[in-house]
Amino acid sequence: MKHLLNLLAAVALLVWGTHLVRTGVLRVFGANLRTVLARSMGNRFTAALSGIGVTALVQSSTATSLMTSSFVGQGLITLPAALAVMRGADVGTALMSVLFSTDLSWLSPLFIFVGVVLFITRQSSSAGRVGRVLIGLGLMLLALEMVVQASGPMLASPIIKAMLGSLNSDIVMEIVMGAVLAVIAYSSLAIVLLISAMAASHVVPLDVALGLVLGANLGSGLLAVLTTAKSAVEVRQVTVGNLVFKLMGVALVAPFAGLWLRYVQPHMPGTAQGVVLFHLGFNVVISLGFIAFTQWVATWVTRLLPKPVGAQSLRPHHLDPSALSTPSLAISCAAREALHQADVVETMLLGVLDVIKKNDVQLAERLRKMDDEVDELYSSIKYYLTKISREALGEDESRRWTDIISFTINMEQIGDIIERVLLDIEDKKIKKGRQFSDAGMAEITELHERLINNLRLGMSVFLNGTVRDAQKLLEEKARFRDLERAYAATHLVRLADKTVQSMETSSLHIDLISELKRINSHICSIAYPILDSAGALAPSRLRSASGAAQDATIGK
């Protein structure tokens, strides 16, 4: 019993070490890895190479699958390109299994010591997160050594011998067990390393080990499918397509596994090396052999999982639950959804002018109902962000988290203001059959056009975060304020001249330009976090901003 507990503890430590490395690398390099993937989609071969590199760093083809699936879900890359990335991802994780199968036990205490020192002394910095990666690497090496030590005494157990006897020469059972182990451990890499260590200790026969390795490969594809089961169709298409490739590969190679034992294994330096090199050879052959079929598999998967046709529901488009395990990716999903919320707000704002000009009650009603969608998106984004571990975020990502919350709040409040404006237009203008004067209508049109431009600039500031655009947006706040004051004054002049249309719509006109100013204030507040981070909101900078920052302080 003691030996079994030691083995289970070693396996758990191996899985945990893999998790530490994967999450640590994603925290340090997550944004850069996503950029590498996004920029390598020129052809299927560069996509596959990027998949190899990213997976070798992350040590998880599942994590690469989730990142790639998110890109497809956001419409950034095509499904065939994503499937090509996954062909490389499988090779990447196989390369890491070969590396870890060598005798690196002497590095374990060094990695753990240096990693703990960095993590404790510099926990909130990049050095601390690198320390976390080193701790994970050290634990993986230590766990592999513990597996070898704990598995030896178990050979004498009658129960173990009976279990191994039931597996022997049953390739289907071996594949199923390997797949189950990979799903339970959430890491095919950890399971392949475990199988190689146990094969080296003669806990499992070599032919059984090869069958388990095939099952672990199949399990990694199944794990990605299960992880994205509740995601958008575009995301599930990637993981299902990747599973199809793995099924084809296992079905093709399994009948010929005996050829490896007969012709290749005698030339291997050891049993463990034979297992991991079989794992590598399987993935290299399958990836090279099947990469030409990415378009065919993509077409088949698209037919199996077609995109829903019809009106869009209030369901968020980009909040992928599977991305929550990768904080940098989840932040990107939330930002994408925030821009979708802003698109809905822009549609509402564009429609306001048509309602004013055409007295379109039905359009006003449709626009007011869109505020429910804005509110729903705000709630969904906020809830999604609360599920992201703040401890897992770097400094920049934590700031981005706050920026997204602030942006969505502003969009939600703009939606509420537009809804009130539409109600006022219906009650005070459309139902009473009144019209603005030509001069008044020209003023409203001018403010509305400037407001649309500012909203689009604000979305650009939120997306790109450039200080120059943020300063320009803040300057627009001052200009808009001056226009609102000037137009309020000219309206009073028209009242003094007893212009009938101005007198009938006076209350609505003043309220409308005031509400437009409020909307503009919410838009311009998007610039504050960017300027604050850049130090552009210091008092000395405020005085040099042509009065824009003074207005920012007052309007805030």
VEXVO-58049 format. One record per residue (C-alpha): x, z, y; residue number from 1; residue in one letter. Coordinates in steps of 0.25 Angstrom, whole numbers, padded with zeros to 4 digits. Layout:
<pt <X; Z; Y>; NUM; A>
...
END
This chain:
<pt <0000; 0000; 0000>; 1; M>
<pt <0011; 0003; 0009>; 2; K>
<pt <0018; -0010; 0007>; 3; H>
<pt <0005; -0017; 0010>; 4; L>
<pt <0003; -0009; 0023>; 5; L>
<pt <0017; -0013; 0027>; 6; N>
<pt <0014; -0028; 0025>; 7; L>
<pt <0001; -0027; 0032>; 8; L>
<pt <0009; -0020; 0044>; 9; A>
<pt <0019; -0031; 0044>; 10; A>
<pt <0009; -0042; 0044>; 11; V>
<pt <0002; -0035; 0055>; 12; A>
<pt <0015; -0034; 0063>; 13; L>
<pt <0018; -0048; 0061>; 14; L>
<pt <0004; -0053; 0066>; 15; V>
<pt <0005; -0043; 0078>; 16; W>
<pt <0019; -0048; 0081>; 17; G>
<pt <0014; -0063; 0081>; 18; T>
<pt <0003; -0058; 0091>; 19; H>
<pt <0012; -0052; 0100>; 20; L>
<pt <0021; -0064; 0101>; 21; V>
<pt <0009; -0074; 0103>; 22; R>
<pt <0003; -0065; 0114>; 23; T>
<pt <0016; -0062; 0120>; 24; G>
<pt <0020; -0077; 0121>; 25; V>
<pt <0006; -0081; 0126>; 26; L>
<pt <0007; -0070; 0137>; 27; R>
<pt <0021; -0075; 0142>; 28; V>
<pt <0020; -0090; 0140>; 29; F>
<pt <0005; -0092; 0138>; 30; G>
<pt <0003; -0100; 0151>; 31; A>
<pt <0015; -0108; 0149>; 32; N>
<pt <0012; -0111; 0134>; 33; L>
<pt <-0002; -0116; 0139>; 34; R>
<pt <0005; -0125; 0149>; 35; T>
<pt <0014; -0131; 0138>; 36; V>
<pt <0002; -0134; 0129>; 37; L>
<pt <-0006; -0140; 0140>; 38; A>
<pt <0006; -0149; 0144>; 39; R>
<pt <0010; -0154; 0131>; 40; S>
<pt <-0003; -0162; 0127>; 41; M>
<pt <0003; -0176; 0131>; 42; G>
<pt <0003; -0180; 0116>; 43; N>
<pt <0001; -0173; 0103>; 44; R>
<pt <0015; -0171; 0100>; 45; F>
<pt <0019; -0164; 0112>; 46; T>
<pt <0006; -0155; 0110>; 47; A>
<pt <0011; -0152; 0096>; 48; A>
<pt <0025; -0148; 0102>; 49; L>
<pt <0019; -0139; 0112>; 50; S>
<pt <0010; -0133; 0101>; 51; G>
<pt <0023; -0130; 0093>; 52; I>
<pt <0030; -0123; 0105>; 53; G>
<pt <0018; -0115; 0110>; 54; V>
<pt <0015; -0110; 0096>; 55; T>
<pt <0030; -0106; 0093>; 56; A>
<pt <0029; -0097; 0106>; 57; L>
<pt <0016; -0091; 0103>; 58; V>
<pt <0018; -0090; 0088>; 59; Q>
<pt <0003; -0094; 0086>; 60; S>
<pt <-0003; -0107; 0084>; 61; S>
<pt <-0017; -0100; 0086>; 62; T>
<pt <-0013; -0096; 0100>; 63; A>
<pt <-0008; -0111; 0103>; 64; T>
<pt <-0022; -0115; 0097>; 65; S>
<pt <-0029; -0107; 0106>; 66; L>
<pt <-0022; -0111; 0119>; 67; M>
<pt <-0023; -0126; 0115>; 68; T>
<pt <-0038; -0124; 0112>; 69; S>
<pt <-0040; -0118; 0125>; 70; S>
<pt <-0034; -0131; 0132>; 71; F>
<pt <-0043; -0140; 0124>; 72; V>
<pt <-0055; -0131; 0128>; 73; G>
<pt <-0051; -0132; 0143>; 74; Q>
<pt <-0050; -0147; 0141>; 75; G>
<pt <-0035; -0147; 0144>; 76; L>
<pt <-0030; -0154; 0132>; 77; I>
<pt <-0037; -0163; 0121>; 78; T>
<pt <-0040; -0158; 0107>; 79; L>
<pt <-0030; -0167; 0100>; 80; P>
<pt <-0019; -0162; 0109>; 81; A>
<pt <-0023; -0148; 0105>; 82; A>
<pt <-0023; -0151; 0091>; 83; L>
<pt <-0009; -0157; 0092>; 84; A>
<pt <-0004; -0144; 0099>; 85; V>
<pt <-0009; -0136; 0087>; 86; M>
<pt <-0001; -0145; 0078>; 87; R>
<pt <0011; -0140; 0085>; 88; G>
<pt <0006; -0126; 0085>; 89; A>
<pt <0006; -0125; 0070>; 90; D>
<pt <0021; -0130; 0070>; 91; V>
<pt <0024; -0120; 0081>; 92; G>
<pt <0019; -0108; 0073>; 93; T>
<pt <0026; -0113; 0060>; 94; A>
<pt <0039; -0113; 0067>; 95; L>
<pt <0038; -0099; 0072>; 96; M>
<pt <0035; -0095; 0057>; 97; S>
<pt <0048; -0102; 0053>; 98; V>
<pt <0056; -0094; 0064>; 99; L>
<pt <0050; -0081; 0060>; 100; F>
<pt <0053; -0083; 0046>; 101; S>
<pt <0068; -0082; 0048>; 102; T>
<pt <0075; -0069; 0048>; 103; D>
<pt <0073; -0064; 0062>; 104; L>
<pt <0071; -0049; 0058>; 105; S>
<pt <0083; -0045; 0067>; 106; W>
<pt <0076; -0050; 0079>; 107; L>
<pt <0064; -0041; 0077>; 108; S>
<pt <0070; -0027; 0082>; 109; P>
<pt <0076; -0035; 0094>; 110; L>
<pt <0063; -0042; 0098>; 111; F>
<pt <0055; -0029; 0097>; 112; I>
<pt <0064; -0021; 0105>; 113; F>
<pt <0066; -0031; 0116>; 114; V>
<pt <0051; -0034; 0116>; 115; G>
<pt <0047; -0020; 0117>; 116; V>
<pt <0057; -0017; 0129>; 117; V>
<pt <0052; -0029; 0136>; 118; L>
<pt <0037; -0026; 0133>; 119; F>
<pt <0038; -0011; 0138>; 120; I>
<pt <0047; -0014; 0150>; 121; T>
<pt <0041; -0027; 0155>; 122; R>
<pt <0027; -0027; 0149>; 123; Q>
<pt <0019; -0034; 0160>; 124; S>
<pt <0030; -0044; 0162>; 125; S>
<pt <0034; -0057; 0155>; 126; S>
<pt <0045; -0049; 0149>; 127; A>
<pt <0036; -0039; 0143>; 128; G>
<pt <0027; -0050; 0137>; 129; R>
<pt <0040; -0057; 0131>; 130; V>
<pt <0043; -0043; 0125>; 131; G>
<pt <0030; -0043; 0118>; 132; R>
<pt <0033; -0057; 0112>; 133; V>
<pt <0047; -0051; 0107>; 134; L>
<pt <0039; -0039; 0101>; 135; I>
<pt <0030; -0048; 0093>; 136; G>
<pt <0042; -0056; 0088>; 137; L>
<pt <0049; -0044; 0084>; 138; G>
<pt <0037; -0039; 0077>; 139; L>
<pt <0035; -0052; 0069>; 140; M>
<pt <0049; -0051; 0064>; 141; L>
<pt <0048; -0037; 0060>; 142; L>
<pt <0034; -0039; 0053>; 143; A>
<pt <0040; -0051; 0045>; 144; L>
<pt <0051; -0042; 0040>; 145; E>
<pt <0041; -0031; 0037>; 146; M>
<pt <0033; -0041; 0029>; 147; V>
<pt <0045; -0044; 0020>; 148; V>
<pt <0048; -0029; 0018>; 149; Q>
<pt <0033; -0025; 0015>; 150; A>
<pt <0030; -0037; 0006>; 151; S>
<pt <0040; -0035; -0004>; 152; G>
<pt <0035; -0022; -0011>; 153; P>
<pt <0021; -0028; -0012>; 154; M>
<pt <0025; -0038; -0022>; 155; L>
<pt <0024; -0028; -0033>; 156; A>
<pt <0009; -0025; -0029>; 157; S>
<pt <0000; -0031; -0040>; 158; P>
<pt <-0011; -0033; -0030>; 159; I>
<pt <-0001; -0042; -0022>; 160; I>
<pt <0003; -0050; -0035>; 161; K>
<pt <-0012; -0052; -0038>; 162; A>
<pt <-0015; -0057; -0024>; 163; M>
<pt <-0003; -0067; -0025>; 164; L>
<pt <-0007; -0071; -0038>; 165; G>
<pt <-0021; -0075; -0033>; 166; S>
<pt <-0015; -0083; -0022>; 167; L>
<pt <-0005; -0091; -0031>; 168; N>
<pt <-0008; -0106; -0032>; 169; S>
<pt <-0021; -0104; -0024>; 170; D>
<pt <-0017; -0112; -0012>; 171; I>
<pt <-0031; -0111; -0006>; 172; V>
<pt <-0031; -0096; -0007>; 173; M>
<pt <-0018; -0096; -0001>; 174; E>
<pt <-0022; -0104; 0011>; 175; I>
<pt <-0034; -0096; 0013>; 176; V>
<pt <-0027; -0083; 0013>; 177; M>
<pt <-0016; -0088; 0023>; 178; G>
<pt <-0027; -0093; 0032>; 179; A>
<pt <-0034; -0079; 0032>; 180; V>
<pt <-0021; -0072; 0034>; 181; L>
<pt <-0018; -0081; 0047>; 182; A>
<pt <-0032; -0078; 0052>; 183; V>
<pt <-0031; -0063; 0050>; 184; I>
<pt <-0017; -0062; 0056>; 185; A>
<pt <-0020; -0072; 0068>; 186; Y>
<pt <-0007; -0078; 0066>; 187; S>
<pt <-0003; -0089; 0056>; 188; S>
<pt <0012; -0087; 0060>; 189; L>
<pt <0011; -0072; 0056>; 190; A>
<pt <0005; -0076; 0042>; 191; I>
<pt <0015; -0087; 0039>; 192; V>
<pt <0027; -0077; 0042>; 193; L>
<pt <0020; -0067; 0033>; 194; L>
<pt <0018; -0077; 0022>; 195; I>
<pt <0033; -0081; 0023>; 196; S>
<pt <0038; -0066; 0023>; 197; A>
<pt <0029; -0063; 0011>; 198; M>
<pt <0033; -0076; 0004>; 199; A>
<pt <0048; -0072; 0006>; 200; A>
<pt <0045; -0058; 0000>; 201; S>
<pt <0038; -0065; -0012>; 202; H>
<pt <0025; -0058; -0009>; 203; V>
<pt <0018; -0072; -0010>; 204; V>
<pt <0023; -0084; -0018>; 205; P>
<pt <0028; -0095; -0009>; 206; L>
<pt <0017; -0105; -0014>; 207; D>
<pt <0007; -0094; -0009>; 208; V>
<pt <0014; -0093; 0004>; 209; A>
<pt <0013; -0107; 0007>; 210; L>
<pt <-0002; -0107; 0004>; 211; G>
<pt <-0003; -0095; 0014>; 212; L>
<pt <0005; -0102; 0024>; 213; V>
<pt <-0005; -0114; 0024>; 214; L>
<pt <-0016; -0104; 0025>; 215; G>
<pt <-0010; -0098; 0037>; 216; A>
<pt <-0009; -0111; 0044>; 217; N>
<pt <-0024; -0113; 0041>; 218; L>
<pt <-0027; -0099; 0046>; 219; G>
<pt <-0020; -0102; 0059>; 220; S>
<pt <-0030; -0113; 0062>; 221; G>
<pt <-0042; -0105; 0057>; 222; L>
<pt <-0038; -0094; 0066>; 223; L>
<pt <-0038; -0103; 0078>; 224; A>
<pt <-0052; -0108; 0074>; 225; V>
<pt <-0057; -0094; 0073>; 226; L>
<pt <-0051; -0089; 0086>; 227; T>
<pt <-0058; -0101; 0094>; 228; T>
<pt <-0071; -0100; 0086>; 229; A>
<pt <-0079; -0096; 0099>; 230; K>
<pt <-0071; -0105; 0109>; 231; S>
<pt <-0076; -0118; 0115>; 232; A>
<pt <-0077; -0131; 0106>; 233; V>
<pt <-0064; -0137; 0112>; 234; E>
<pt <-0056; -0125; 0108>; 235; V>
<pt <-0061; -0124; 0094>; 236; R>
<pt <-0058; -0139; 0092>; 237; Q>
<pt <-0043; -0136; 0093>; 238; V>
<pt <-0043; -0125; 0083>; 239; T>
<pt <-0052; -0132; 0073>; 240; V>
<pt <-0044; -0145; 0074>; 241; G>
<pt <-0031; -0137; 0072>; 242; N>
<pt <-0038; -0130; 0059>; 243; L>
<pt <-0041; -0144; 0054>; 244; V>
<pt <-0026; -0148; 0055>; 245; F>
<pt <-0023; -0135; 0047>; 246; K>
<pt <-0033; -0138; 0037>; 247; L>
<pt <-0028; -0152; 0035>; 248; M>
<pt <-0014; -0147; 0034>; 249; G>
<pt <-0016; -0136; 0024>; 250; V>
<pt <-0025; -0146; 0015>; 251; A>
<pt <-0013; -0156; 0016>; 252; L>
<pt <-0002; -0147; 0013>; 253; V>
<pt <-0008; -0136; 0003>; 254; A>
<pt <-0007; -0145; -0009>; 255; P>
<pt <0007; -0148; -0007>; 256; F>
<pt <0013; -0134; -0004>; 257; A>
<pt <0019; -0134; -0018>; 258; G>
<pt <0028; -0145; -0013>; 259; L>
<pt <0034; -0136; -0003>; 260; W>
<pt <0037; -0126; -0014>; 261; L>
<pt <0044; -0136; -0023>; 262; R>
<pt <0052; -0145; -0013>; 263; Y>
<pt <0054; -0137; 0000>; 264; V>
<pt <0054; -0122; -0003>; 265; Q>
<pt <0067; -0123; -0012>; 266; P>
<pt <0074; -0128; 0001>; 267; H>
<pt <0069; -0116; 0009>; 268; M>
<pt <0078; -0104; 0013>; 269; P>
<pt <0068; -0094; 0009>; 270; G>
<pt <0054; -0092; 0005>; 271; T>
<pt <0049; -0087; 0019>; 272; A>
<pt <0056; -0099; 0025>; 273; Q>
<pt <0049; -0108; 0015>; 274; G>
<pt <0035; -0103; 0019>; 275; V>
<pt <0037; -0104; 0034>; 276; V>
<pt <0044; -0118; 0033>; 277; L>
<pt <0032; -0122; 0025>; 278; F>
<pt <0023; -0117; 0036>; 279; H>
<pt <0031; -0125; 0046>; 280; L>
<pt <0032; -0138; 0038>; 281; G>
<pt <0017; -0137; 0035>; 282; F>
<pt <0014; -0136; 0050>; 283; N>
<pt <0024; -0147; 0054>; 284; V>
<pt <0019; -0157; 0044>; 285; V>
<pt <0005; -0154; 0047>; 286; I>
<pt <0007; -0155; 0062>; 287; S>
<pt <0015; -0168; 0062>; 288; L>
<pt <0006; -0174; 0052>; 289; G>
<pt <-0007; -0171; 0058>; 290; F>
<pt <-0004; -0172; 0073>; 291; I>
<pt <-0008; -0186; 0073>; 292; A>
<pt <-0022; -0182; 0069>; 293; F>
<pt <-0025; -0173; 0081>; 294; T>
<pt <-0035; -0183; 0087>; 295; Q>
<pt <-0042; -0185; 0074>; 296; W>
<pt <-0044; -0170; 0071>; 297; V>
<pt <-0048; -0168; 0086>; 298; A>
<pt <-0059; -0179; 0084>; 299; T>
<pt <-0064; -0172; 0072>; 300; W>
<pt <-0064; -0158; 0078>; 301; V>
<pt <-0071; -0163; 0090>; 302; T>
<pt <-0082; -0168; 0081>; 303; R>
<pt <-0082; -0155; 0073>; 304; L>
<pt <-0083; -0147; 0086>; 305; L>
<pt <-0089; -0156; 0097>; 306; P>
<pt <-0090; -0151; 0111>; 307; K>
<pt <-0104; -0146; 0115>; 308; P>
<pt <-0112; -0156; 0123>; 309; V>
<pt <-0122; -0152; 0133>; 310; G>
<pt <-0123; -0143; 0145>; 311; A>
<pt <-0112; -0133; 0148>; 312; Q>
<pt <-0116; -0119; 0145>; 313; S>
<pt <-0112; -0107; 0153>; 314; L>
<pt <-0102; -0104; 0143>; 315; R>
<pt <-0087; -0103; 0148>; 316; P>
<pt <-0079; -0116; 0145>; 317; H>
<pt <-0065; -0110; 0144>; 318; H>
<pt <-0065; -0096; 0140>; 319; L>
<pt <-0059; -0097; 0126>; 320; D>
<pt <-0060; -0084; 0119>; 321; P>
<pt <-0049; -0088; 0110>; 322; S>
<pt <-0039; -0089; 0122>; 323; A>
<pt <-0041; -0074; 0124>; 324; L>
<pt <-0030; -0071; 0115>; 325; S>
<pt <-0021; -0079; 0124>; 326; T>
<pt <-0022; -0073; 0138>; 327; P>
<pt <-0015; -0084; 0146>; 328; S>
<pt <-0025; -0094; 0139>; 329; L>
<pt <-0037; -0085; 0141>; 330; A>
<pt <-0033; -0084; 0156>; 331; I>
<pt <-0033; -0099; 0157>; 332; S>
<pt <-0046; -0100; 0150>; 333; C>
<pt <-0052; -0091; 0160>; 334; A>
<pt <-0046; -0098; 0172>; 335; A>
<pt <-0052; -0111; 0166>; 336; R>
<pt <-0066; -0105; 0165>; 337; E>
<pt <-0065; -0100; 0179>; 338; A>
<pt <-0063; -0114; 0184>; 339; L>
<pt <-0075; -0118; 0176>; 340; H>
<pt <-0083; -0107; 0184>; 341; Q>
<pt <-0077; -0112; 0197>; 342; A>
<pt <-0082; -0127; 0193>; 343; D>
<pt <-0096; -0121; 0191>; 344; V>
<pt <-0095; -0114; 0205>; 345; V>
<pt <-0090; -0128; 0211>; 346; E>
<pt <-0102; -0135; 0205>; 347; T>
<pt <-0112; -0125; 0211>; 348; M>
<pt <-0105; -0126; 0225>; 349; L>
<pt <-0105; -0141; 0225>; 350; L>
<pt <-0120; -0141; 0222>; 351; G>
<pt <-0123; -0131; 0234>; 352; V>
<pt <-0121; -0143; 0244>; 353; L>
<pt <-0131; -0152; 0236>; 354; D>
<pt <-0141; -0141; 0236>; 355; V>
<pt <-0140; -0140; 0251>; 356; I>
<pt <-0141; -0155; 0254>; 357; K>
<pt <-0151; -0159; 0243>; 358; K>
<pt <-0160; -0146; 0243>; 359; N>
<pt <-0158; -0147; 0228>; 360; D>
<pt <-0165; -0135; 0222>; 361; V>
<pt <-0162; -0139; 0207>; 362; Q>
<pt <-0148; -0140; 0210>; 363; L>
<pt <-0147; -0127; 0217>; 364; A>
<pt <-0154; -0120; 0205>; 365; E>
<pt <-0144; -0127; 0195>; 366; R>
<pt <-0132; -0122; 0204>; 367; L>
<pt <-0137; -0108; 0205>; 368; R>
<pt <-0138; -0108; 0190>; 369; K>
<pt <-0124; -0112; 0189>; 370; M>
<pt <-0120; -0098; 0195>; 371; D>
<pt <-0124; -0092; 0182>; 372; D>
<pt <-0113; -0100; 0175>; 373; E>
<pt <-0103; -0096; 0186>; 374; V>
<pt <-0107; -0081; 0183>; 375; D>
<pt <-0106; -0084; 0168>; 376; E>
<pt <-0093; -0090; 0169>; 377; L>
<pt <-0088; -0078; 0177>; 378; Y>
<pt <-0093; -0068; 0167>; 379; S>
<pt <-0086; -0076; 0156>; 380; S>
<pt <-0073; -0077; 0162>; 381; I>
<pt <-0073; -0063; 0167>; 382; K>
<pt <-0076; -0058; 0152>; 383; Y>
<pt <-0066; -0068; 0146>; 384; Y>
<pt <-0055; -0063; 0156>; 385; L>
<pt <-0058; -0048; 0152>; 386; T>
<pt <-0055; -0052; 0137>; 387; K>
<pt <-0041; -0056; 0141>; 388; I>
<pt <-0030; -0045; 0139>; 389; S>
<pt <-0025; -0042; 0153>; 390; R>
<pt <-0012; -0036; 0146>; 391; E>
<pt <-0010; -0049; 0139>; 392; A>
<pt <-0009; -0056; 0153>; 393; L>
<pt <0004; -0059; 0161>; 394; G>
<pt <0004; -0056; 0176>; 395; E>
<pt <0000; -0071; 0180>; 396; D>
<pt <-0011; -0071; 0169>; 397; E>
<pt <-0016; -0057; 0174>; 398; S>
<pt <-0017; -0063; 0188>; 399; R>
<pt <-0024; -0075; 0183>; 400; R>
<pt <-0034; -0066; 0176>; 401; W>
<pt <-0037; -0060; 0189>; 402; T>
<pt <-0038; -0073; 0196>; 403; D>
<pt <-0048; -0079; 0186>; 404; I>
<pt <-0057; -0066; 0188>; 405; I>
<pt <-0056; -0068; 0203>; 406; S>
<pt <-0059; -0083; 0203>; 407; F>
<pt <-0071; -0081; 0194>; 408; T>
<pt <-0077; -0070; 0202>; 409; I>
<pt <-0076; -0079; 0214>; 410; N>
<pt <-0083; -0090; 0207>; 411; M>
<pt <-0094; -0081; 0202>; 412; E>
<pt <-0096; -0076; 0217>; 413; Q>
<pt <-0096; -0091; 0222>; 414; I>
<pt <-0107; -0094; 0212>; 415; G>
<pt <-0116; -0083; 0216>; 416; D>
<pt <-0114; -0087; 0231>; 417; I>
<pt <-0118; -0101; 0228>; 418; I>
<pt <-0130; -0097; 0220>; 419; E>
<pt <-0135; -0089; 0233>; 420; R>
<pt <-0132; -0100; 0242>; 421; V>
<pt <-0141; -0109; 0233>; 422; L>
<pt <-0152; -0099; 0234>; 423; L>
<pt <-0151; -0099; 0249>; 424; D>
<pt <-0151; -0114; 0250>; 425; I>
<pt <-0164; -0115; 0241>; 426; E>
<pt <-0171; -0104; 0249>; 427; D>
<pt <-0167; -0107; 0263>; 428; K>
<pt <-0165; -0122; 0263>; 429; K>
<pt <-0171; -0129; 0251>; 430; I>
<pt <-0184; -0121; 0250>; 431; K>
<pt <-0187; -0122; 0265>; 432; K>
<pt <-0183; -0136; 0266>; 433; G>
<pt <-0172; -0134; 0277>; 434; R>
<pt <-0160; -0142; 0280>; 435; Q>
<pt <-0146; -0139; 0286>; 436; F>
<pt <-0143; -0146; 0299>; 437; S>
<pt <-0133; -0158; 0298>; 438; D>
<pt <-0122; -0149; 0304>; 439; A>
<pt <-0125; -0137; 0295>; 440; G>
<pt <-0125; -0146; 0283>; 441; M>
<pt <-0112; -0152; 0287>; 442; A>
<pt <-0106; -0138; 0288>; 443; E>
<pt <-0111; -0133; 0275>; 444; I>
<pt <-0106; -0146; 0268>; 445; T>
<pt <-0092; -0144; 0275>; 446; E>
<pt <-0091; -0129; 0270>; 447; L>
<pt <-0096; -0133; 0256>; 448; H>
<pt <-0086; -0144; 0255>; 449; E>
<pt <-0075; -0135; 0259>; 450; R>
<pt <-0080; -0124; 0249>; 451; L>
<pt <-0079; -0134; 0237>; 452; I>
<pt <-0065; -0138; 0241>; 453; N>
<pt <-0061; -0123; 0242>; 454; N>
<pt <-0067; -0120; 0228>; 455; L>
<pt <-0059; -0131; 0222>; 456; R>
<pt <-0047; -0127; 0229>; 457; L>
<pt <-0050; -0112; 0224>; 458; G>
<pt <-0051; -0117; 0210>; 459; M>
<pt <-0038; -0124; 0211>; 460; S>
<pt <-0031; -0111; 0216>; 461; V>
<pt <-0037; -0104; 0205>; 462; F>
<pt <-0032; -0114; 0195>; 463; L>
<pt <-0018; -0117; 0200>; 464; N>
<pt <-0015; -0104; 0209>; 465; G>
<pt <-0007; -0111; 0219>; 466; T>
<pt <-0004; -0103; 0232>; 467; V>
<pt <-0005; -0115; 0241>; 468; R>
<pt <-0020; -0118; 0236>; 469; D>
<pt <-0023; -0104; 0237>; 470; A>
<pt <-0018; -0103; 0252>; 471; Q>
<pt <-0026; -0116; 0255>; 472; K>
<pt <-0039; -0110; 0249>; 473; L>
<pt <-0037; -0097; 0257>; 474; L>
<pt <-0036; -0105; 0270>; 475; E>
<pt <-0049; -0113; 0266>; 476; E>
<pt <-0056; -0099; 0267>; 477; K>
<pt <-0052; -0098; 0281>; 478; A>
<pt <-0056; -0112; 0285>; 479; R>
<pt <-0069; -0110; 0278>; 480; F>
<pt <-0072; -0097; 0285>; 481; R>
<pt <-0069; -0104; 0298>; 482; D>
<pt <-0079; -0115; 0295>; 483; L>
<pt <-0090; -0106; 0291>; 484; E>
<pt <-0089; -0099; 0304>; 485; R>
<pt <-0088; -0112; 0312>; 486; A>
<pt <-0101; -0117; 0304>; 487; Y>
<pt <-0108; -0104; 0307>; 488; A>
<pt <-0106; -0106; 0322>; 489; A>
<pt <-0110; -0120; 0322>; 490; T>
<pt <-0123; -0116; 0315>; 491; H>
<pt <-0126; -0106; 0326>; 492; L>
<pt <-0124; -0117; 0336>; 493; V>
<pt <-0134; -0126; 0329>; 494; R>
<pt <-0144; -0114; 0329>; 495; L>
<pt <-0142; -0112; 0344>; 496; A>
<pt <-0145; -0127; 0345>; 497; D>
<pt <-0158; -0124; 0337>; 498; K>
<pt <-0155; -0134; 0326>; 499; T>
<pt <-0167; -0133; 0317>; 500; V>
<pt <-0160; -0135; 0304>; 501; Q>
<pt <-0149; -0125; 0307>; 502; S>
<pt <-0160; -0115; 0311>; 503; M>
<pt <-0167; -0117; 0298>; 504; E>
<pt <-0155; -0115; 0289>; 505; T>
<pt <-0147; -0106; 0298>; 506; S>
<pt <-0147; -0094; 0288>; 507; S>
<pt <-0144; -0103; 0276>; 508; L>
<pt <-0133; -0110; 0284>; 509; H>
<pt <-0126; -0097; 0288>; 510; I>
<pt <-0127; -0091; 0274>; 511; D>
<pt <-0123; -0104; 0267>; 512; L>
<pt <-0110; -0106; 0275>; 513; I>
<pt <-0107; -0091; 0273>; 514; S>
<pt <-0109; -0092; 0258>; 515; E>
<pt <-0100; -0104; 0258>; 516; L>
<pt <-0089; -0095; 0265>; 517; K>
<pt <-0091; -0084; 0254>; 518; R>
<pt <-0089; -0095; 0243>; 519; I>
<pt <-0077; -0100; 0250>; 520; N>
<pt <-0071; -0085; 0251>; 521; S>
<pt <-0073; -0084; 0236>; 522; H>
<pt <-0066; -0097; 0233>; 523; I>
<pt <-0054; -0094; 0243>; 524; C>
<pt <-0052; -0080; 0236>; 525; S>
<pt <-0047; -0088; 0224>; 526; I>
<pt <-0034; -0089; 0232>; 527; A>
<pt <-0031; -0074; 0234>; 528; Y>
<pt <-0025; -0071; 0220>; 529; P>
<pt <-0016; -0083; 0221>; 530; I>
<pt <-0011; -0080; 0235>; 531; L>
<pt <-0010; -0065; 0232>; 532; D>
<pt <-0001; -0068; 0220>; 533; S>
<pt <0008; -0077; 0229>; 534; A>
<pt <0009; -0067; 0239>; 535; G>
<pt <0001; -0076; 0249>; 536; A>
<pt <-0009; -0065; 0253>; 537; L>
<pt <0002; -0056; 0259>; 538; A>
<pt <-0001; -0052; 0274>; 539; P>
<pt <0010; -0060; 0280>; 540; S>
<pt <0005; -0072; 0272>; 541; R>
<pt <-0009; -0070; 0277>; 542; L>
<pt <-0005; -0071; 0291>; 543; R>
<pt <0001; -0085; 0289>; 544; S>
<pt <-0011; -0091; 0281>; 545; A>
<pt <-0018; -0096; 0294>; 546; S>
<pt <-0028; -0085; 0293>; 547; G>
<pt <-0032; -0089; 0279>; 548; A>
<pt <-0028; -0076; 0273>; 549; A>
<pt <-0035; -0068; 0284>; 550; Q>
<pt <-0048; -0074; 0280>; 551; D>
<pt <-0044; -0071; 0266>; 552; A>
<pt <-0043; -0056; 0269>; 553; T>
<pt <-0056; -0056; 0277>; 554; I>
<pt <-0063; -0064; 0266>; 555; G>
<pt <-0058; -0057; 0255>; 556; K>
END
